[in-house]
Amino acid sequence: TEQVIKNYLRNVYDKIGVSDRLELALFTIHHRILAEAASAAVAGMNAAPAAAAP
């Protein structure tokens, strides 16, 4: 339910010391959490495609 999601997010926010989605976004930027994941995703997208099986 919606309340379950709200409780889950509140627990996550409490564990990392933020109070809302904006602070969570700033936390990820400050700690370069998403930058590493985004770099890996872009690297994977730029990789040469595998040859198709005959």
C-alpha positions as CSV (number, residue, x, y, z in Angstrom):
1,T,0.0,0.0,0.0
2,E,1.0,3.6,-0.2
3,Q,1.6,3.8,3.5
4,V,4.1,0.8,3.3
5,I,6.1,2.8,0.7
6,K,6.0,5.9,2.8
7,N,7.3,3.9,5.9
8,Y,10.0,2.3,3.8
9,L,11.2,5.6,2.5
10,R,11.1,7.2,5.9
11,N,13.3,4.4,7.2
12,V,15.8,4.9,4.4
13,Y,15.8,8.7,5.0
14,D,16.4,8.1,8.7
15,K,19.3,5.7,8.1
16,I,21.2,8.2,5.9
17,G,20.2,11.3,7.7
18,V,18.0,13.1,5.2
19,S,14.4,14.3,5.5
20,D,13.0,14.3,1.9
21,R,13.7,13.4,-1.7
22,L,15.6,16.6,-2.4
23,E,18.0,16.0,0.4
24,L,18.3,12.4,-0.8
25,A,19.2,13.6,-4.3
26,L,21.8,16.0,-2.9
27,F,23.2,13.3,-0.7
28,T,23.7,11.0,-3.7
29,I,25.4,13.9,-5.7
30,H,27.6,14.8,-2.7
31,H,28.7,11.1,-2.2
32,R,28.9,10.4,-6.0
33,I,26.6,7.5,-5.6
34,L,24.7,8.0,-8.9
35,A,27.7,9.3,-10.8
36,E,29.4,5.9,-10.6
37,A,26.3,4.0,-11.6
38,A,25.6,6.5,-14.5
39,S,29.2,6.2,-15.7
40,A,29.0,2.4,-15.8
41,A,25.6,2.6,-17.6
42,V,27.0,5.0,-20.2
43,A,30.1,2.9,-20.7
44,G,27.9,-0.1,-21.3
45,M,25.8,1.8,-23.8
46,N,28.9,2.9,-25.7
47,A,30.3,-0.6,-25.9
48,A,30.3,-2.3,-29.2
49,P,27.3,-4.6,-29.6
50,A,27.9,-8.3,-29.5
51,A,27.8,-10.1,-32.8
52,A,24.5,-11.8,-33.6
53,A,24.5,-15.5,-33.4
54,P,24.1,-17.2,-36.9
